[in-house]
Amino acid sequence: MGRIETPTRESLESERLAIVQSVGRDEVSLRADAQRGLLIGDEWHALERLDAIGFLLGEAETPFE
């Protein structure tokens, strides 16, 4: 049977920081460009992962509603 891993809050927050650093700008500007349709490949992937991390952290707000 497969192994189930439960990430800690600290590991999720660290991953969030690493993602933001990897795209070279803050999450606010990334989301603003997403609303305007100006993201490129890796930025879309980063935003999807940031959304997943937000969900796992229990952040109720969804960016595109």
C-alpha positions as CSV (number, residue, x, y, z in Angstrom):
1,M,0.0,0.0,0.0
2,G,1.2,3.5,-0.7
3,R,2.6,5.8,1.9
4,I,0.5,8.9,3.0
5,E,2.4,12.0,3.9
6,T,0.8,14.9,5.8
7,P,2.8,18.1,5.2
8,T,3.3,20.4,8.2
9,R,2.3,24.1,8.2
10,E,6.0,25.0,8.3
11,S,6.8,22.9,5.2
12,L,3.9,24.3,3.3
13,E,4.9,27.9,4.2
14,S,8.5,27.1,3.2
15,E,7.4,25.7,-0.1
16,R,5.3,28.8,-0.7
17,L,8.3,31.0,-0.2
18,A,10.5,28.8,-2.4
19,I,7.8,29.0,-5.2
20,V,7.6,32.8,-5.0
21,Q,11.4,33.1,-5.1
22,S,11.6,30.8,-8.1
23,V,9.3,33.0,-10.2
24,G,11.2,36.1,-9.1
25,R,8.3,38.2,-7.9
26,D,5.7,38.4,-5.2
27,E,2.4,36.5,-5.1
28,V,0.3,39.6,-5.5
29,S,1.9,40.6,-8.8
30,L,1.7,37.0,-10.0
31,R,-2.0,36.9,-9.2
32,A,-2.6,40.3,-10.9
33,D,-1.0,39.1,-14.1
34,A,-3.0,35.9,-13.9
35,Q,-6.2,37.9,-13.9
36,R,-5.0,39.7,-17.0
37,G,-3.9,36.5,-18.7
38,L,-0.2,37.4,-18.8
39,L,1.4,34.4,-17.2
40,I,3.7,32.0,-19.0
41,G,4.2,28.2,-18.4
42,D,6.1,28.0,-15.2
43,E,4.2,30.9,-13.6
44,W,0.9,29.1,-14.2
45,H,2.3,26.0,-12.5
46,A,3.6,28.1,-9.6
47,L,0.2,29.7,-9.2
48,E,-1.6,26.4,-9.2
49,R,0.7,25.1,-6.5
50,L,0.3,28.3,-4.5
51,D,-3.5,27.8,-4.7
52,A,-3.1,24.2,-3.5
53,I,-0.9,25.3,-0.6
54,G,-3.5,27.9,0.4
55,F,-6.2,25.3,0.4
56,L,-4.1,22.9,2.5
57,L,-3.4,25.8,5.0
58,G,-7.2,26.4,5.3
59,E,-7.2,29.8,3.6
60,A,-10.8,30.3,2.6
61,E,-10.3,33.0,0.0
62,T,-10.1,31.8,-3.6
63,P,-8.4,34.2,-6.0
64,F,-10.6,33.9,-9.0
65,E,-14.1,34.1,-7.6
